Amino acid sequence: MGGFDVEAAKKALDAAGYKLDSNGKRLGKDGQPISFKIQTVNGWTDWTNTAQVVAQNFQDLGLDVSIETPEFAAWLNALQTATFSMSMGWAADLVIPWDLYRQQLSSAYIAKSPDGTTIANGQLWPRLTSPDIDKLLADYTLTTDHAKQVEIIGKISEWYVTNVSGIPLMANCLWYEYNTQRFAGFPTVKDWYTQGSPWQIGALKVALTIHCKDATSCGQK
């Protein structure tokens, strides 16, 4: 990947009509300085560090951008109820591209709570949907023709990057730790039978696979 080209980014913003004022602040179309916050979860230091880099990149372009770190419940509620300016989140860690795009683009993930509030489930947090995309997602499930599926995913991908529903920042990090002092059978590089993080769908498989190293390691006689 290329580096962050400040001058090219400034030229792109200038060309789009977002000019700098005499104080070096980037102005919106309304003539007011552009200002917003990026949400990350309190305590998730990898996300916070990434958001700080992104915020600094924006500041280098003249935008007034800072980060805020609410607790997880408040962060998720803001995403689901569309009460945020910008936020870091995750994408579906599933099997095929259709899974990812369905959770981020399908209008089926918009629901209403009993009080009438609309809730965005899956990763449909930007709430950017399209009847055309809904149809393409449905069409994908109606064919087993691989070439046709590739064509459909290509159309969805093009729409996704054109409309900037989300901006991928990094590969999903699925790290975990384990201790082999008493137990064996954890997923390892040599025996990668599932993902080891306890919040993943492989948690049950790990629980059923790990075992005492020997007759005495778990306090057995």
N, C-alpha and C positions, 0 to 999 in steps of 0.2 A: 504494500500500500504506500502511496505517496505521502509526503509530509503535509502539514497544514500551511497552505500558501496564503498568508495574510493579505498580500497585495491583490491577488486574484479575487479573494473573497470581498475585499473592499470595492473593487471595480464592479463585481456582480451586484452588490447592494446599491452602489451608485446608479448603475444602469437600470435597476428596478425601481428607482425613485426614492430610496432611503438615504438621504443626504446627511452629512455631518453638519452640526451647527458650529458656532465660533468656539465653543468649549470642547469640541471633539466628541460630542454626544450624537449618536445615531438617531435620527428622527423618523417617526412613522408617517404614514400618509396624512395623519391628522395634525402634523406639525409638532407633536409632543415626543419627548424622548422615549425610546423603546425601553421598557423595564419589565422584567418578570423574574420569577423564582423557579428553580428546578428542585423538585421533590426527590428525596431518597429516604430510605428507612433508617431511623436512628439505630446506630450500632452496626449497620452493614457497611463496614469500613471500605471494602472494595468498591462498592457502589458510590459511596461518598467521595472517595478519592477520584474516581472517574468523573463524577459530576463536577468536582472542583476544576478538573482540567478543562471540561467542556465550558464551564462558566468563564474561566480565564480566557479561553479562545474567543468567546463572545465579547468579553470586555476589550480584547485587543482590537475588535472591530468597531468599538464605540457603543456597544449595547450595555445597558445597566442590568447585569444578570448576577444573581446570587443564589445560594442553595438554602434549603430548609430541610430539617430532618425530623419529621413527626414520627411518633411510634407507629408500629406496623398497622394496627387497626385503623388509625386515623388516615394513614397513607392509602390503604386499600379503599376505605370509604370515599376518599376524595376522588380516586380513580373511577370507582363504580358510579358515583353520582355526578361526575363531570364538574368537580369544583377544584380545578387545578389549572395552572398555565402550562407547565411542562413537568414531566415526571419520568424517572427511570423505572422500567418494569422488566418483565421477562416475556419471552415468547414460548409457544408450545414446544415442549421437548418430546416430540412424538416421532412417528415413523416416516411419513411422506409429506411433501410440500402442501398437499391438500389440508392436512391437519393444521398446519401453521396458519394458512390463509383463512381457513374457516373460522378459527378462533379470533382472528384479528379483523375480519371483514364481514362476516355473516350477520345479517340483521336478526337472525334467530337468537342471538345472544343478548338482545335488548329485552328486558322484562320489566313489569311494573310491580312494585311492592304494594302491600295493602293500603298504604296511605296515598297511593297515586304517584309516588316518586319512580322515575325510570331508573333502572339499575343495569349497568353494563357488565355482563359476565364474560367468561373466557378472558381474552385479552383485547376485547373490543372497546378499550378505554377511550381512544380518540373519537369513537362513535361515527366514523366515516364509513358509510355503507352505500351500496348501489344495487338497484334491481338487476342490472346486468351481471354484477358479480355474484349475486345470489343465484342467478340462473346458471352461471358457469360452474359454481360449486355443486349445484344439483346435477348438472349434466355430467360432471366428472364421475359421480357415483352410478350413473346409468350406462356406462360403457366399460368394457374390459379391453378395449382396443388401446394398447400402450401408446401408439402414435397419436391417437386422439387425446388421450390423457395428457401427453406431453404438450400438445397444442393448447389445450385448455389452461394448463398451468402457466404456459408462456403468456397467454392473454391476461391472466390474473396478475402475474408478476409485473407485466408492463404497466397495468393500471396502478399497482401498488407503488411503484417507484415514481410514476408520473404525478400521483396525487399525494405522495409523501405521507402515507398513513402512519408510518413509524420510521425511525432511523436506527438501523442496527449499529451497535457500538462495539461489541466484542462477542467472542464465542462464549456460549454458556459454560460456566465452570462448575462441574459436578464433583467437587472434592469431598473427601470424607476421611476420617481417621479410624484406626482400629488398633487393638492391643492383643498381641499373640502370646502374652505371658501364660494365660490359662486356656484360651480358646483358639481353635483353628477353623479353617473353612471360609474365611472372608474372601470377597472378590479381590483378586490381585491382577497384576499385569499378565502373569502366566495363566491365570484361571479367571478370565473376565466373564463370568456366567451371568452377571447382572450389574446394574449400577448400584453402588454401595450406600449412597446417602439415604438416611432413614425416611425422608419425605418423598422419596421416589416410589414408583409402583413395585420396585424390586425388593422393598423392605421385608415383605413376608417371605420371599425366597431366601433372603439372607438369614432371617430368623430360623428358617427350617433347615438351613445348610450348616451353620456354625455348630461346633461341637467341642466337647472337652478334649484337650490335647492328649490326655492319658487318664488313667483311672484315679490319679491323685490330684490332678490340676484343679478340679472343681470341688475338692474337699471330700471326695468319695473314698471309701475304705475298701 
